[in-house]
């Protein structure tokens, strides 16, 4: 509901902007274009998320054990004919995300180092959690929000990453200093506005209870929450320092643990629950059978 309200606000904003520029006709064109873009976004959100994340397909012969594990877990979850496709994520910070509005589009993307960082039980618990996330339908609204917010952040950060191919980093800094203060101020305000809108979309699609429920469902699939808890602790530690490859902040809520986000954007894109709260929930889930009478 919150995501629908955020999308309605974006359509209303586009309509108002069109009216200010070209009157009634402009409002009609802008509103219709926003609705059409929303429909396309709904159908192609999963592919947009994978593209924005820089994911590449994992061939079965490259990681046969990983494919067999995912197929076994998919059969265990009740969807043997719809095992999600596997993708590699760039960068060295260990993480994983699930995407897809239905079994036909379901995909799991993970960093290659994750396979060596975690032991078999931890990796199994983590993948079971992502399959539970897909089965619960959490990725449907998350994909749309990630595609929209990720696209806005791509636009917002484009001036920072665009560079003349013949110039060095030092020459780029000199060019930036020579730009007029007025143009710099307008660019800063525009980027902040886009980042704020993207963060609002992310928060509209995020829910602490959904995260906890997916954790509990994944742990229940294996009848042991502790491997998932250990995996989450390792991933949280691995994403606490700045990596060489930084994730688009608009996709942060799709990852199993929050990736590193630059300090200036962290207050905008930090979503609950915290890693410590998730570990406490999983620990209580593991101890529950022992403290209940009988």
N, C-alpha and C positions, 0 to 999 in steps of 0.2 A: 504493500500500500504506500509506504514512504517513497519507494522508487517510482511508482506511478505518479505520485504527487510531484516528485522532482522532474520527471519527464514532462508533465503538464506545465510546470513552471518554465521549462526551457522552450516549449512550443509557444507559450504565451509571450515569453521574452522575444523570440524570433518574430512573432506576429507584430508586436509593438515596434520592434526595430524596423520592420518592413513598412509599417504605417508611417513612421517618422520620415523614412527616406522617400517613399513613393505613394503615400496615401492609401486608399482602400485597396487598390490593385496590388500595391506592394505588400500590404498586410496579408492578402489572400495568397499570393505567391509564396511568401515566406512561411506562412502557417502550413500550407500544403506541402512545401518542400521539407519542413521539419517533420511532419507526420510520415511522409514517404521515407525519409532518412531513418526514422524510428522503426518502421517496418523492416527495412533492409538490415538495420542493426540487429533486430531480434533474430532474423534468419541466419545472419553471418557472424554473430557475436563470438562464437567459439573460435572460428578461424581468425577473427580480428585479435582475440586475446593471444593466440599462439604466435601470430605475426608480430604483435607488439612486444611479446616476451622474447622474440628471437629464437623460437623453438625449431628444431630440425628433427625429422622422423628417425626413429631407431629401427634399423632393419633387424628382422628376426635372427639372422645369422651373426649379427654383431653382438647381441646380448640374448642368447637363447634361454639362459637361466632366468633372466628377468621376465621374459615373455611367458615362460611356463608358470612362473609364480603368479603373475597377474591373471593368467587364464584360470589357474586353480582357485584363486580368491574370487574371481568373477563367478565361477561355477558354485562356489560355496555360498555366495551372496544371492544365488538364485537367478543369475543372468549368464548362463554358460555360452549363449550364442551372441552375446554382445560385450565381449571383452574390450575394454577401451584401448585405443591406439596409444603407442608409447612415443614420447619425444624427449630429446635432450635439450636442456636449458644451458645457455652460455654462462660463463663465469665460474669462479671457484667457491663461492659461498653456497653451502649445501642447502637445498630447498626443493620443494615439490608443489605442484598445483594441479588441480583437476578442473576440467572444463567440458562443456557440452550440455545442451538443453534436453537431449534425449539419447538413448543408447546408441543410435546410429552416428551421432557426432561426439560421443564421449571420448575423452583423451586424458592421459596423465603425462605431465611433463616434469622431468626431474634432472638435476645436475648429475653428471657422470660420477663425481667424487662421492655422491651419496651412497653408491653401491659399496664402496670400499670403507667409508666412514662408519657405517652401521653394521652390526652383526645381522645374521639371518632373521632372528626373531624381531629385532627392532625394525628392519626394513619391511618385514611382513606386516607388523603392526601399523606402520606408517601407510603402506599401500592399502591395507584394509580400511583405514580411516578415510582415505581418499575415495575408495569405492563406496563407502557408506555415504559420503558427501554427495556422490553422483546419484545413488539410489534414493536419497532423501529429496533430491531436486534442489539442493542449495545452490548449485552452479547456474541454475536458470536465471535468477535475478542477478547473481554475482557476475555472470558473463556480460550481461548488458551494461551493468554499471562499469565494469572494467574496460570494456571496449570504448564506451563514451568518455570515461575519465582518462583513460590512457591516451585517447586521441587528443583530448584537450591539453594534456600535459605534453604531448609530443609537439603541439603547436606552441605552447607556452615556452618550452625549452629550446625550440628550434634556433632562435637567434644566438643562444649560447653555444650551440654545437656547430653552427654553420661557419665555415672558414674558407678563405680563398686558398686553393690548392698550392699556390706558389708562395704562401706566406708562412713563416714560422709562428710558434706560440707567442714569442716576444713581439713580433711585428703585429700580431692580432691585438695584443694588449695596447700597443701604441695607438693603433687605429681606433680602439674603443675609447681611449682617453681623449682623442682629438674630436670625437663626436660632440655635437652640441649638447649641453646639459638638458635642454628641453626635450630632445629626442630620447635621451637616456631616461628621463623621468616618465615620459609617456610609455616607453617600452617596459619599464619596471612596473608601472601601474597596470598595464595590460596583462603582463605575465602573472601578477598577483591576483588579478580578477579571474583569469582562467584557472589558476591553481585553486582558488577558493571555490569556484563552481565545481571543479573536478572533485575536490574534497567533500563537498556537500553531497554529490552523487554517490561517492564511496560510502559515506556514513549512512545514507538512506538505504543502501543495500546490505549493510553490515549489522550483525546481531550477535551479541555475546552468547545468548542462549543457543543459537544455531551452531556456533562453534563448539560449545560444550556438548550439545547433543550429538554432533558428528564424532567428537572424540569418544563419547560413551558408546556409540553404535559400533565404531571401529574396534574398540577394545572388547566389546561383547562378542564380536565375530570370532575373536581368538580366545575368549574366556579368560583373558589375562591383560589387564590394563598396563602393567608395568613395562613391557617392551616399548609400547607407544610412548609412555612417560619418559623413558630413557632417550628415545629418539628425539622427542621434542626438546629435551634439555640440551642434547648435542647440537641440534639445529639452531636453537636460540643462541648458544654460545658462538656458533660459527657465523652468525649474522650480526654479531654485536660490534664488529670492527668494520671499517670502510673497505670494501673490496675494490679490485681494479675495474670490474664491470658492475655498474649500478643499475638496478631494476627501475623501470618506469613506475613512479609512485602511484599512478592511477591503478596499477595492478596489484598493489600491496595486499589488499584484502583477499585475493584469490590464493595466495600462498599459504602453506600449512603453518608457517611461522612468519612473523613480520620480517621482511628483508630490511637491509640497511637503507635508511632514508636520510638524506642530507639534513643537517641540523636545522636549517631555515624552514624546511618543509615538514619536519617531524611533528610539530604541534597540529598541523592541518590533517595529516594522513594517519595518525595513530588511532587505531580502533581497538575497542575492548574485545575479548578479555586479555589480560596480561599473561605472559608465559607462566608466571608463578601461580596465578589463579587456576590455570588449566592443569598444572601438575598437581596442585592440591586436590582438585576434583578427581583426577585419575587415581591418586593415592587413596582417597577415601573409597572410591569404587573398588579398588583392590582389597581393601581391608574390611569392606562391608560384610562379606560372608563370615569372617572370623569373629565379628563383634555381635552379630545377630544371634539370639538364643536358638539353639538347635542346629 
